[in-house]
Amino acid sequence: MRDRRRGPLASIGLHTTLILASAIAVFPPLWLLVTSFKPKGEAFSTDALKDPTLGNYGHVLGDTEFPTWFGNSLLIVGVTTVLGVFVAATTGYAVSRFRFPGMRPLMWLLLVTQMFPVAVLIVPLYTIMSTLGWLNQPISLIVTYLTVAVPFCAWMMKGYFDTIPAEIDESGRVDGLTPFGAFWRLVVPLAKPGIAVTAFYTFITAWAEVAYASAFMTGEENLTLAAGLQTFVNQYTSDWGAMTAAAVMIATPAALVFAWVQRHLVAGLTAGATKS
């Protein structure tokens, strides 16, 4: 049998590569965090953090519309995540369990919608929202983010539901449950990993999106967090301390959500790869 142990040089090379890759990955968020504590005007200083200050955070929270942006984002992301998970889960379940006319074109349609970049969709979507009178309204972003997140999540949930034996649904119907009752009471508890991934993907789609939020929302009181971040550094101003402090506060909820669902991510993402 061939000896698969690595030699000393191969081991050194592998560990060196991993260390360099880790350093490259950690440097940007570390620089962001350190800069957020630097006094104003020292954002690009190469000196170590000598006089840390919370002034940037105080300025962002007290002198800008950041709390309003946070409330806007929380509303939009919360509604988008709840609706996105429900629609994606029910769509994936229906396509996994039932056969109906138009099922295959529906699945192809869900796939095709993922092929259009933001630059192509933003103008027609803006026209639709303007015609409906939804500009500067949270519903415009909620609907837009659902059109982005739901097709991918429905495909993913369909693959996950395929791994859950259909006999579970049938036993529930024998006991008198409706199709939706069997789905809600029997299948959903078994699909928590897939639902967790769907919720996380929908959350990130809405939380970090900039293009649609900047196009559909005008006036600082209507902006979301990602769109409001642009107000700190633009062609007129360049407050890097405030921007980095705001970026840290924006990234923190996403990190907490990731930490909460991370134990389900691997199982949810790989469940559709094989069928039981």
HUKA-V636461 format. One record per residue. N is the residue number from 1. RES is the residue in one small letter. OMEGA is omega in degrees with one decimal (none if undefined). NEAR is the number of other C-alpha atoms within 8 Angstrom. Layout:
BEGIN
n->[N:N]
res->[RES:RES]
omega->[OMEGA:OMEGA]
near->[NEAR:NEAR]
END
This chain:
BEGIN
n->[1:2:3:4:5:6:7:8:9:10:11:12:13:14:15:16:17:18:19:20:21:22:23:24:25:26:27:28:29:30:31:32:33:34:35:36:37:38:39:40:41:42:43:44:45:46:47:48:49:50:51:52:53:54:55:56:57:58:59:60:61:62:63:64:65:66:67:68:69:70:71:72:73:74:75:76:77:78:79:80:81:82:83:84:85:86:87:88:89:90:91:92:93:94:95:96:97:98:99:100:101:102:103:104:105:106:107:108:109:110:111:112:113:114:115:116:117:118:119:120:121:122:123:124:125:126:127:128:129:130:131:132:133:134:135:136:137:138:139:140:141:142:143:144:145:146:147:148:149:150:151:152:153:154:155:156:157:158:159:160:161:162:163:164:165:166:167:168:169:170:171:172:173:174:175:176:177:178:179:180:181:182:183:184:185:186:187:188:189:190:191:192:193:194:195:196:197:198:199:200:201:202:203:204:205:206:207:208:209:210:211:212:213:214:215:216:217:218:219:220:221:222:223:224:225:226:227:228:229:230:231:232:233:234:235:236:237:238:239:240:241:242:243:244:245:246:247:248:249:250:251:252:253:254:255:256:257:258:259:260:261:262:263:264:265:266:267:268:269:270:271:272:273:274:275:276]
res->[m:r:d:r:r:r:g:p:l:a:s:i:g:l:h:t:t:l:i:l:a:s:a:i:a:v:f:p:p:l:w:l:l:v:t:s:f:k:p:k:g:e:a:f:s:t:d:a:l:k:d:p:t:l:g:n:y:g:h:v:l:g:d:t:e:f:p:t:w:f:g:n:s:l:l:i:v:g:v:t:t:v:l:g:v:f:v:a:a:t:t:g:y:a:v:s:r:f:r:f:p:g:m:r:p:l:m:w:l:l:l:v:t:q:m:f:p:v:a:v:l:i:v:p:l:y:t:i:m:s:t:l:g:w:l:n:q:p:i:s:l:i:v:t:y:l:t:v:a:v:p:f:c:a:w:m:m:k:g:y:f:d:t:i:p:a:e:i:d:e:s:g:r:v:d:g:l:t:p:f:g:a:f:w:r:l:v:v:p:l:a:k:p:g:i:a:v:t:a:f:y:t:f:i:t:a:w:a:e:v:a:y:a:s:a:f:m:t:g:e:e:n:l:t:l:a:a:g:l:q:t:f:v:n:q:y:t:s:d:w:g:a:m:t:a:a:a:v:m:i:a:t:p:a:a:l:v:f:a:w:v:q:r:h:l:v:a:g:l:t:a:g:a:t:k:s]
omega->[-178.4:177.8:-175.6:179.4:178.9:174.8:-178.7:-178.6:178.6:179.4:178.8:179.2:180.0:-177.9:176.8:178.7:179.7:179.3:179.3:179.3:178.5:179.4:179.1:-179.4:-175.5:-172.8:-177.1:178.5:177.6:177.2:178.4:-178.5:-179.0:-178.5:-178.5:179.4:179.9:175.1:180.0:-179.8:-179.5:-175.8:-176.8:177.1:179.2:177.6:176.1:-178.3:-175.0:-176.6:-178.7:-178.6:174.4:-177.4:179.1:179.3:178.0:178.3:-178.3:-176.2:-174.3:-173.0:179.6:179.4:-176.2:177.9:177.4:177.5:-180.0:177.9:177.9:-179.8:-178.9:178.2:-176.3:-178.2:-179.4:179.9:-179.7:-178.5:-179.5:180.0:-179.0:179.1:-178.4:-177.5:-179.0:-178.9:-179.8:177.8:178.4:179.2:-179.3:-178.3:-180.0:-170.9:-172.6:174.3:-176.1:179.6:178.7:-177.5:-178.9:175.0:178.0:-179.7:176.8:178.5:177.4:-179.7:-176.8:-178.8:179.4:-175.4:-176.6:178.3:-179.2:-176.7:179.9:-173.0:-169.5:-179.3:177.5:177.8:176.9:178.9:179.4:-179.4:178.1:179.3:179.8:-178.0:-175.8:178.4:-176.3:175.7:-179.8:-176.3:-179.8:179.6:178.9:-179.4:-179.1:-179.0:176.0:178.7:178.6:-171.1:-170.7:-178.1:179.2:-177.9:177.9:175.7:-178.7:-179.9:176.7:177.3:179.7:-180.0:176.9:-179.5:178.9:-175.8:179.0:179.6:178.5:177.7:-177.3:178.4:177.3:179.1:175.5:179.0:174.5:179.5:172.0:176.9:178.6:177.6:177.2:177.7:-172.8:-172.5:-176.0:-172.8:-177.3:178.0:178.7:-174.7:-177.1:178.1:178.5:178.7:178.1:178.3:177.8:179.6:-178.9:179.9:179.2:178.3:-178.5:178.6:-177.1:-173.8:-171.6:-175.3:-175.5:-169.4:-178.8:-178.8:179.7:-177.0:-173.7:-175.0:174.9:-175.2:-173.9:-178.3:-178.8:-174.6:170.2:-177.7:-177.4:178.5:179.6:180.0:-178.2:-177.3:-178.3:180.0:178.1:-176.4:-177.6:-177.1:178.0:178.6:-175.4:178.3:178.7:-179.3:-179.5:176.9:177.8:179.9:177.9:-180.0:176.5:-177.7:-175.8:177.9:178.7:177.7:178.9:177.5:177.9:179.8:-178.0:-174.5:-170.4:-179.3:178.7:-170.0:-176.9:179.7:-178.1:-177.8:-175.9:-174.4:-177.0:-176.5:179.6:177.2:178.3:none]
near->[2:3:4:4:4:6:6:6:6:8:9:8:8:8:8:8:8:8:8:8:8:8:8:8:7:8:8:8:7:8:8:12:11:9:11:14:14:13:12:9:6:7:10:5:5:4:5:4:8:5:6:8:8:7:8:14:11:9:10:13:10:6:7:8:10:11:8:9:14:10:8:13:11:8:9:13:12:9:9:15:11:9:9:14:14:8:10:14:13:8:10:15:12:8:10:10:8:6:6:5:4:6:9:6:7:8:9:8:8:12:11:8:9:10:6:8:7:7:6:8:9:9:8:8:9:11:8:8:12:9:7:6:6:11:10:9:9:10:8:12:12:12:9:10:12:12:8:11:12:13:13:11:13:14:12:13:15:15:13:13:11:11:11:10:8:7:6:10:13:8:8:11:11:7:6:6:10:7:8:7:9:13:11:9:8:12:12:9:8:7:10:9:10:16:12:12:13:14:12:11:10:16:12:10:11:11:11:7:11:8:8:10:13:10:8:12:11:9:6:7:7:12:14:11:13:12:13:12:11:8:8:12:12:8:5:5:8:8:9:10:15:13:12:12:16:12:10:11:8:10:8:8:8:10:8:8:9:9:8:7:11:8:8:12:12:8:10:14:10:7:11:13:6:6:6:5]
END
